[in-house]
Amino acid sequence: MMAYRPFGRFGGPPVHRRRLRADHTKDRALPERASLEQLKKRAKDLRRAVRSQQPTALALVARHAPESRDPLVEFSLDTAQLVIARLHGFPSWPRLRQHLAAHPGASGDQPPSGIRKVEDFYRLRTGWASTADVRRCAAAATHAHPDPADWQPLLTAGRNGIRVIAFGSPDGVVFAELTPKRVTLSRPAVGASVGEGASVTFHTEFGTIAGVAAPEVGSMVVERPADRRPLGWTLVADGVFVAPNAFLVDATGLVLRTNGSPKGEIVPVAALPARATAVVDRPVPAVEDPALATEELTAVLAVADAPPIVDPEQWRPGAHADLTPHERVRLGRYGKLLVWHTTGDRPSAEDPFVFDFTPQQGPVRDFAVVGRNIAATRMYYDFADGASGTIAVVGLVEDAHIASVVLRRDGMPDLAARITGGTFLIAGPDLTDLPERGPVTAVLVARDHSGNVREELPYQRQD
């Protein structure tokens, strides 16, 4: 294996961003719970805005990267990342990346109330797996696996509709990836010996990467060579490592970085096991009304890269809208998962973003408000007009009797939601400054077809 300095990222909760205005003269502190995933998205937005010659974007580049000689039409992602890093007071993108790796989930502009741990991010439970999941795994086992009666759960972790279980067995560790529709099992693997560090023994079509680790490995990042796209944190516990729903391993192999090292080791694809094959053990009926909207959503989700999106054929199209004259969004839903996908003047299949509304743990969590009938979070859009961080409220409708959802704000007109396919979308020009915490100033109100209030849900958390 060759030494390599990788370009990975850590995933995290949606970034709570501030507006970027051309007349600001001071560097901005990082937003609350900044994640490299969303900062990378901001860099892509900036690149598009520069290529479109938006004045505010050009002013940002002139101030923060005056040495850049990129032609506007070829303005590079590297330069866009440099601008974003310098905007927040870091001399380079790698220094920003290192800061976020050292402080995952922490607030960038105020002392954090807690640090989001990788165990919370992946909803880790050690020494446990649900009875239903164990039965599914046992049923999917073949003659190549040890007797499932001898499997002992080491841990269960999850992300974006995927659960990963590591089982101890007499023949070694067996990994299982479960979606609502599929089960994928690894062959048994023995632990890495001291000095070997780690060994990848399992990777799947939905981007789970797992393996065994030597005792001295306390933390790990798994990345793709020369890929600057955001990847995920990696769990390390009980002699195994797991990165649920991280990325697809391709012909370039992957990179392992252990114990916070800025350098990693390239693992060629020839040194890895073949991608594990899934078994469809819970066939799900095709989504009702296979209209063009369903086909288009499935096509977008099926080519999502990092992370891959689980069971793309099962997603139901949701609300959609023109956010600006230049930007559109469509939502989709699969169980408790919500996805949004934005496009510009030209269709794009890049960057669908999944939000998981299943219960979260830990002191630092994704921004979400969850009630009996509705659940909501927020997405960000509109860089082209010079603002980065315009907010839309998006969410799930859990009760078929809900006919309307409005955002009621103190002293301001109500904003009504578009509701389609069990999702809702509220967009308006003056949502950006609504607080996330503190005294309630905005309430989501859900009504039935008769106009009766079925639920009132505070939009922000109360301190």
ABEGO torsion letter per residue (X at the ends): XBBBBBABBBBEBBBBBBBBBAABABBBBBBBGBBAAAAAAAAAAAAAAAAAGBAAAAAAAAAABAABABBAAABBAAAAAAAAAAAAGBABAAAAAAAAAABBGBBAABBBABBBBAAAAAGBBBGBBBAAAAAAAAAABBAABBBAAABBBABBBBBGGBBBBBBBBAAEBBBBBBBAABBBBBBBBBBBBBGAGBBBABBBAAGBBBEBBBAABABBBBBBBGBABBBBBBBBBGGBBBBBGABBBBAAEBBBBBGGBABBBBBBAAABBBBBBBBBABBBBBBBGBBAAAAAAAAAAAABAOBBBBGAAABBBBBBBBABAABBBBBBBBEABBBBBBBBABBBABGBBBBBABBBBEABBBBBBBBAABBBBBBBBGAAAGBBGBBBBBBBBABAABABBBBBBBGBBBBBBBBBGGBBBBBBAAAAABBABEBBABBBBBBBAAGBBABBBBABBBX
